[in-house]
Amino acid sequence: MTQVTGKTRDFRVHARHVDAHHARTLKECSFEAAAITYVEGLHDLPVDGNEISVIVRDVESGHEHGFLVDLDSGRSTGRG
């Protein structure tokens, strides 16, 4: 799990079922927080399940993490 430092960073986030050019830029303290914030505001939810896969990229470093977010509980699981 990524450590939360209290300092916000810019992240680009998009769902795997949505084209990357529809990504949103968010200011958050961690990759996980950016994933959850993105899903909370997502209007184009997949209709084939209760999970959504998202990709979060740190704008400054370019480092990426993938998450599987449970739409019922709001919990995320790191996926790489």
N, C-alpha and C positions, 0 to 999 in steps of 0.2 A: 504494500500500500504506500502511496506517496505521502510524504510528510507534509503537514500543513504548517506554513511558516507565519501566517497572519498577513503576509504581504501578498497583494493581488498581482496577478500576471494576466497577460492577454492570451486567450486560447481560441483556436478556430475549431468548431465542433460541427459535425454533420452525422446524420443517421446513414447507415449502410444502404438503406432502401431509397435514399434521396441522393440525387447527384451532388457531388462535392461543391459545385459552384453555388449551391444553396446553403452552404455552411454559414454559421453565425459566429461573430467574434464576441466573446464574453470575457469580462474581468472577474476572475475567481482566485481563490487561494490554493486550489489543487486541481489536478486532472479530474478526480472523482466529483468534486463540487461542480466543475464545468459540465460534466456529463449529466448530472442530475438537473441542473438549471436548464440545460438545453431541452431535455425531455419534458420538463414541466411546462415549457412554452411551445412545444411542438404541436402543430395542428394536423399534420399529415401522418397520423399514426397508422402502422400496419394493421390490417384487418385479420391477419392469419395467426394471431397468437397474443399472449400477454407479456411478451418480452420484446425489447428493441435493442439492436446493436448500434452503438455509436463509436465514432472515431474522434479523439480529442488530440489536437496538436498544439504544443506550446509555440506561440508565434515567434518568440525570440530565439529559442534553441532549435526548433524544428522537430523536437522529440515527440513521438506519438504513442498513445495508449489506446487500446480498444476496450470497450466495456459492454456488457450485456446488462441492461436495466430491466428489472421486473416492474411492469406497469401497475401491478396490484399493490406491491409493498414499497416500491421506490428504492429498493436495494440494488446496488450495482456489484457486478463481479468483473474483475479485471480479465481481459482477454488478450493480453499481449502488448 
